[in-house]
Amino acid sequence: MSTATQQGFTQDTFDAFLATRDEQDWMRELRLEAWRSFQDLPMPSRKDEEWMRTDIRLLKLDQFGPPKGEVDKAAELPIPLLAEGVQLGGSAVSYNGQNVACDLAEKWDDKGVLFGSVEDIARESPDVVQRFFAQMAFDAHVDKFAALHGAFWSGGVMLFVPRGVVVDEPFHSFAVTSDGGVDMGHLLVVLEDGAEATFLNETTGVSPITAALHCGATELIVGPGANLRFVNLQNWGDRTWHFAHQKGVVQRDGALQWTIGALGSRLAKVNQHVALIGPHADCQVNGTMFAEGRQHLSYHTLQHHLAPSTHSDFLYKTALQDRSRTVWRGMIKVDPDGQQTDGYQRNDNLLLSSDARADSIPGLEIEADDVRCTHGATTGKVDEEQIFYAQCRGFTRKEATRAIVIGFFQQIFDRIPIESVREALGLAIAQRVREYE
């Protein structure tokens, strides 16, 4: 079974990790550059504007380290939620940052689709990986966690859909950590001109109380006229530290629908960016977040309009109970060339406990003069009249609260075209709702 070392991320552990990698020189150089940045960059602190509402002083990186050893492929893994009852075009599983299984349907292989571990595809089709990996949608030098990922990533998954290929079966990746495990997964999805695909990405721990570290990256590259539907369900154990840099790049006439479900982790700090770099590029981002206990979920989103006549629509909905806290900080940025931009962002929060707290910080940075950009945020408690109405019709208070919470998220669910995803998110959220007087 793969386990994390207890020696931290040091020069010795980096050298030992690098010695185990069978990679080309260009990839090795990327790791070396990232490692130098990791050594130079300070740990984020609450003095930094981006981190002032997120306290990571209890994180001890030296308690973790890069995975080592062989993976027990017979290890009992949780059942994935998103893929139940779905005919898949391909699936991949990783355990503590190492790939343990991968398959691709023959009919898509015959059409030139590449799907599997980044390491395997880099050996079989090195030019494809080198053309896209960390070139457009990931920068290992923006902060210490990005640099840590850039130096130590492993267990990466890549999907490449060639020009004009329309895949009507979803792909699914499933990352699992054990107690004390480390996941540094890197996800790279590339759709060439006119291609179409759906990707379901799911992360979890072996148990709800798994203590682990995730430091990951997601790159979504949507070519001209391509259409990508991407779903990410973050369901790490409630003692897992979760850091991620996620970015989508949408080119001319391309479309990206990105749905996230954030349910797990002890603390999450996620940067989710979409760059609309070609005329008439379009994105829709849907976020469902449910926090409980003392969870802290911090999601920073950026809608970056770099080209004219682009459209973005961000909708995040959050429910909180116990003493949990969420931070959503959204920014619509329009460059001077982004004339006729249509950008919208909204964050709605539902407080199920008087001790929960939700911070919503929308923002606009506009450098063009012919745009329509709007934002909004709301925060409120469960309506007692609605609970009373439901109880009068035979619901218990808990059942009534669950129904109200699911109704609160329904606008997001209605946007999801895959029935299994809608049902999985709804059930996962409903199971977490507790009764409050």
C-alpha positions in Angstrom: 0.0 0.0 0.0 1.3 3.4 -0.9 2.0 5.6 2.1 3.3 9.1 2.7 6.6 9.7 4.2 7.0 11.6 7.4 10.0 13.5 6.2 8.3 16.5 4.7 9.0 18.1 1.4 12.7 18.6 1.5 15.7 18.5 -0.9 16.3 14.9 0.1 12.7 13.8 -0.5 12.6 15.7 -3.8 15.8 14.1 -5.0 14.5 10.7 -4.0 11.1 11.3 -5.6 12.8 12.6 -8.8 14.9 9.4 -9.0 11.8 7.3 -9.2 10.4 9.2 -12.2 10.9 7.8 -15.7 10.2 11.1 -17.6 11.6 13.1 -20.5 14.0 16.0 -19.9 11.4 18.7 -20.5 9.1 17.3 -17.8 12.1 16.9 -15.4 13.0 20.6 -16.0 9.4 21.7 -15.2 9.7 19.9 -11.9 13.1 21.4 -11.1 11.8 24.9 -11.9 8.8 24.3 -9.7 11.0 23.0 -6.8 13.1 26.1 -7.0 10.0 28.2 -6.7 8.7 26.2 -3.8 12.0 26.8 -1.9 11.8 30.6 -2.7 8.1 31.3 -2.1 6.8 31.9 1.5 3.9 30.1 3.0 0.7 32.1 2.5 -0.3 34.1 5.6 -3.3 36.1 6.7 -1.3 39.2 5.8 -1.9 38.3 2.2 -5.2 39.7 0.8 -6.1 36.4 -0.8 -5.6 34.5 2.4 -6.8 36.9 5.0 -9.9 34.9 5.7 -8.3 31.5 5.5 -6.0 30.4 8.4 -3.6 27.5 7.6 -1.4 27.9 10.6 -2.4 24.4 11.8 -1.2 22.8 8.6 2.2 21.1 9.2 3.6 20.2 5.8 6.4 18.2 7.4 3.8 15.6 8.5 3.4 14.7 4.8 5.6 13.8 2.0 5.7 12.4 -1.5 4.1 8.9 -1.9 6.5 6.0 -2.1 6.3 2.3 -2.5 4.0 0.0 -4.5 0.3 0.5 -4.5 -1.9 -2.4 -3.4 -4.2 -2.7 -6.3 -6.4 -5.0 -4.2 -7.0 -2.2 -1.6 -10.7 -1.8 -0.9 -11.9 1.5 -2.3 -15.1 3.4 -1.8 -17.8 3.2 -4.4 -17.8 6.3 -6.7 -21.0 8.3 -6.6 -21.1 10.0 -10.0 -20.6 7.0 -12.3 -23.3 4.7 -10.9 -25.5 3.4 -13.7 -23.6 5.3 -16.4 -22.1 3.8 -19.5 -18.6 5.2 -19.5 -16.3 5.9 -22.4 -13.3 5.5 -20.1 -12.4 5.4 -16.4 -9.3 5.9 -14.3 -8.6 5.3 -10.6 -5.7 6.6 -8.4 -4.9 5.8 -4.8 -2.7 8.1 -2.7 -1.5 9.8 -5.8 -0.6 6.7 -7.9 -2.6 5.3 -10.8 -4.0 1.9 -10.1 -6.5 1.3 -13.0 -7.4 2.8 -16.3 -9.5 1.7 -19.3 -10.7 3.2 -22.5 -13.5 1.9 -24.7 -12.2 0.5 -27.9 -14.5 2.5 -30.1 -13.0 5.8 -28.8 -9.5 4.5 -29.0 -10.1 3.8 -32.7 -11.2 7.4 -33.2 -7.8 8.7 -31.8 -9.0 9.6 -28.3 -6.3 9.4 -25.7 -7.3 8.7 -22.1 -5.2 7.4 -19.2 -2.4 8.4 -16.9 -0.3 11.4 -17.9 2.8 9.4 -17.4 1.7 6.7 -19.9 0.5 9.1 -22.5 3.7 11.1 -22.2 5.7 8.0 -23.1 3.4 7.0 -26.0 2.5 10.4 -27.4 5.1 12.8 -25.9 4.4 15.6 -28.4 0.7 15.8 -27.4 1.5 16.1 -23.7 4.4 18.5 -24.1 2.2 20.8 -26.3 -0.4 21.2 -23.5 0.9 20.2 -20.1 1.3 23.3 -17.9 1.4 25.5 -21.0 -1.9 27.3 -21.0 -3.8 26.6 -17.8 -1.4 25.9 -15.0 1.4 28.1 -13.6 3.6 26.4 -11.0 5.0 29.7 -9.8 2.0 31.6 -8.6 2.2 30.5 -5.0 3.8 27.9 -2.7 1.1 25.3 -3.2 1.2 25.6 -7.0 4.9 25.1 -6.8 4.6 22.1 -4.5 2.2 20.5 -7.0 4.5 21.3 -9.9 7.4 19.6 -8.3 5.7 16.5 -6.9 2.6 15.8 -9.0 1.8 12.2 -9.6 -1.2 10.1 -10.5 -2.2 12.5 -13.3 -5.0 11.7 -15.7 -5.3 13.1 -19.3 -8.1 13.1 -21.8 -7.4 14.2 -25.4 -10.2 14.3 -27.9 -9.1 14.9 -31.5 -10.6 17.4 -33.9 -14.2 16.8 -34.7 -14.7 13.8 -32.5 -18.0 13.8 -30.5 -17.9 11.4 -27.5 -21.3 10.6 -26.2 -20.2 8.6 -23.2 -18.7 10.3 -20.1 -15.2 9.7 -18.9 -14.7 9.2 -15.2 -11.7 9.7 -12.9 -11.7 8.7 -9.2 -9.0 9.7 -6.8 -8.9 8.2 -3.3 -6.6 8.8 -0.3 -6.0 6.7 2.8 -5.4 8.1 6.3 -2.1 10.0 6.2 -2.1 9.8 2.4 -1.1 12.4 -0.1 -2.7 13.1 -3.5 -0.9 15.4 -6.0 -3.1 14.5 -8.9 -2.9 16.5 -12.1 -5.9 16.5 -14.5 -5.5 17.6 -18.1 -8.5 17.7 -20.5 -7.9 18.8 -24.1 -10.6 19.1 -26.8 -9.4 20.0 -30.2 -11.5 22.0 -32.8 -15.2 20.9 -32.8 -14.7 18.1 -30.4 -17.2 17.3 -27.7 -17.0 15.3 -24.4 -18.2 15.0 -20.8 -15.8 14.4 -17.9 -16.7 13.4 -14.4 -14.0 13.9 -11.8 -14.5 12.6 -8.2 -12.2 12.7 -5.1 -12.8 11.1 -1.7 -11.1 9.5 1.3 -11.4 5.8 2.3 -13.6 7.0 5.1 -15.4 10.2 6.1 -12.7 11.0 8.7 -9.7 10.4 6.5 -6.8 12.8 7.4 -4.7 13.5 4.2 -3.2 16.2 2.0 -4.4 17.0 -1.5 -2.5 19.6 -3.6 -3.8 19.3 -7.1 -4.2 21.0 -10.4 -6.9 20.9 -13.2 -6.4 22.1 -16.7 -9.3 22.3 -19.1 -8.5 23.4 -22.7 -11.5 23.8 -25.0 -10.5 24.3 -28.6 -12.4 26.4 -31.3 -16.0 25.3 -31.5 -15.5 22.5 -29.0 -17.9 21.7 -26.1 -16.8 20.3 -22.8 -19.1 19.4 -19.8 -16.9 19.0 -16.7 -18.1 17.9 -13.3 -16.0 17.8 -10.2 -17.2 16.4 -6.9 -14.8 17.1 -4.0 -15.7 14.7 -1.2 -12.5 14.4 0.7 -12.5 13.1 4.3 -13.3 15.8 6.9 -9.7 15.9 8.2 -8.1 16.4 4.7 -6.3 19.6 3.7 -7.4 20.5 0.1 -5.5 22.9 -2.1 -6.1 23.2 -5.8 -5.5 25.4 -8.8 -8.1 24.9 -11.5 -8.3 26.7 -14.8 -10.3 26.4 -18.0 -9.2 28.0 -21.3 -12.0 28.5 -23.9 -11.1 29.4 -27.5 -13.2 30.9 -30.3 -16.8 29.7 -30.3 -16.0 27.1 -27.6 -18.3 26.3 -24.7 -17.5 25.0 -21.2 -20.0 23.9 -18.6 -18.2 23.4 -15.3 -20.1 22.1 -12.3 -18.5 21.7 -8.9 -19.7 20.0 -5.7 -17.7 20.9 -2.6 -18.7 18.8 0.3 -15.6 17.4 2.0 -12.2 18.4 3.5 -11.2 20.1 6.7 -10.0 23.2 4.9 -10.3 23.9 1.2 -8.5 26.7 -0.7 -9.4 26.5 -4.4 -8.6 29.0 -7.2 -11.0 28.3 -10.0 -10.4 30.4 -13.1 -11.9 30.5 -16.6 -10.1 32.4 -19.4 -12.2 33.2 -22.5 -9.5 33.9 -25.1 -11.4 33.7 -28.3 -14.4 35.6 -29.7 -17.8 34.2 -28.8 -16.3 31.8 -26.2 -18.8 30.8 -23.5 -18.7 29.3 -20.1 -21.2 28.4 -17.4 -19.9 27.5 -13.9 -22.2 26.0 -11.3 -21.1 25.6 -7.7 -22.8 23.6 -4.9 -21.1 23.9 -1.5 -22.2 22.3 1.7 -20.2 22.9 4.9 -20.7 21.4 8.4 -18.8 20.9 11.6 -15.8 23.3 11.6 -15.2 23.0 7.9 -13.6 26.0 6.1 -14.3 26.1 2.3 -12.7 29.0 0.4 -13.3 29.3 -3.3 -11.9 32.1 -5.4 -13.3 32.4 -8.9 -12.1 34.5 -11.9 -14.0 35.1 -15.1 -11.4 36.5 -17.4 -12.7 38.0 -20.7 -9.7 38.5 -23.0 -11.6 38.6 -26.4 -14.7 40.4 -27.7 -18.2 39.0 -27.6 -17.6 36.5 -24.8 -20.1 35.3 -22.2 -19.7 33.9 -18.7 -22.3 32.9 -16.1 -21.1 31.9 -12.6 -23.7 30.7 -10.0 -22.5 29.4 -6.6 -25.0 28.2 -4.0 -23.8 27.4 -0.4 -25.5 25.9 2.6 -23.8 25.8 6.0 -24.5 24.2 9.4 -22.8 23.9 12.8 -19.8 26.2 13.1 -18.6 25.9 9.5 -17.5 28.8 7.3 -17.3 29.5 3.6 -15.5 32.2 1.6 -16.4 33.0 -1.9 -14.4 35.7 -3.7 -15.4 36.2 -7.3 -14.0 38.5 -9.9 -15.1 39.4 -13.4 -12.1 40.8 -15.3 -12.5 42.3 -18.7 -9.4 43.2 -20.8 -9.4 46.2 -23.2 -10.0 43.8 -26.1 -13.0 42.3 -24.3 -15.7 44.6 -25.9 -19.3 43.4 -25.8 -18.6 41.1 -22.9 -21.6 39.6 -21.1 -20.5 38.5 -17.6 -22.6 37.5 -14.6 -21.7 36.1 -11.2 -23.9 35.3 -8.2 -23.5 33.6 -4.8 -26.4 32.6 -2.6 -25.9 31.4 1.0 -28.3 29.5 3.2 -27.4 29.4 6.9 -28.8 26.4 8.8 -27.1 27.4 12.1 -26.6 30.7 13.9 -23.0 29.8 14.4 -22.2 29.3 10.7 -20.7 32.1 8.6 -20.5 32.9 4.9 -18.4 35.6 3.3 -19.3 36.7 -0.2 -17.0 39.1 -2.0 -18.0 39.7 -5.6 -15.9 42.1 -7.7 -15.5 43.7 -11.2 -12.4 44.9 -13.0 -13.4 46.4 -16.3 -11.0 47.8 -18.9 -13.5 47.9 -21.8 -16.3 50.4 -22.4 -18.9 48.3 -24.1 -19.8 45.5 -21.7 -22.6 44.2 -19.5 -21.2 42.8 -16.3 -23.3 42.3 -13.1 -22.9 40.5 -9.8 -24.9 39.7 -6.7 -24.8 37.9 -3.4 -27.5 36.9 -0.8 -27.3 35.4 2.7 -30.3 34.2 4.7 -31.6 31.6 7.1 -34.1 28.8 6.6 -37.6 30.3 6.4 -39.5 29.1 9.5 -42.9 29.6 7.7 -41.8 27.1 5.1 -40.8 24.6 7.8 -44.2 25.1 9.5 -46.0 24.7 6.2 -44.2 21.4 5.6 -44.8 20.1 9.1 -48.5 20.8 8.8 -48.4 18.3 5.9 -46.8 15.5 7.8 -43.1 16.3 7.5 -40.8 16.2 10.5 -38.7 19.3 11.0 -35.6 17.5 9.7 -37.5 16.3 6.6 -38.8 19.8 6.0 -35.3 21.3 6.3 -33.9 18.7 3.9 -36.6 19.6 1.4 -35.9 23.3 1.7 -32.1 22.8 1.3 -32.6 20.6 -1.8 -35.0 23.2 -3.2 -32.4 25.9 -2.6 -29.9 23.9 -4.8 -32.5 23.0 -7.4 -31.5 25.8 -9.7 -28.0 24.3 -9.9 -29.4 20.7 -10.3 -31.6 21.9 -13.2 -28.5 23.0 -15.1 -26.8 19.6 -14.9 -27.7 17.4 -18.0 -26.6 14.1 -16.4 -29.2 12.5 -14.2 -26.8 10.4 -12.2 -24.9 13.6 -11.2 -28.0 15.4 -10.2 -29.1 12.5 -8.0 -25.7 11.9 -6.5 -25.2 15.6 -5.5 -28.8 15.8 -4.2 -28.5 12.7 -2.1 -25.0 13.6 -0.7 -26.3 17.0 0.4 -29.5 15.6 1.9 -27.7 13.1 4.0 -25.7 15.8 5.7 -28.6 18.0 6.8 -29.2 17.8 10.5 -32.1 19.1 12.6 -32.0 22.5 14.2 -34.5 24.2 16.4 
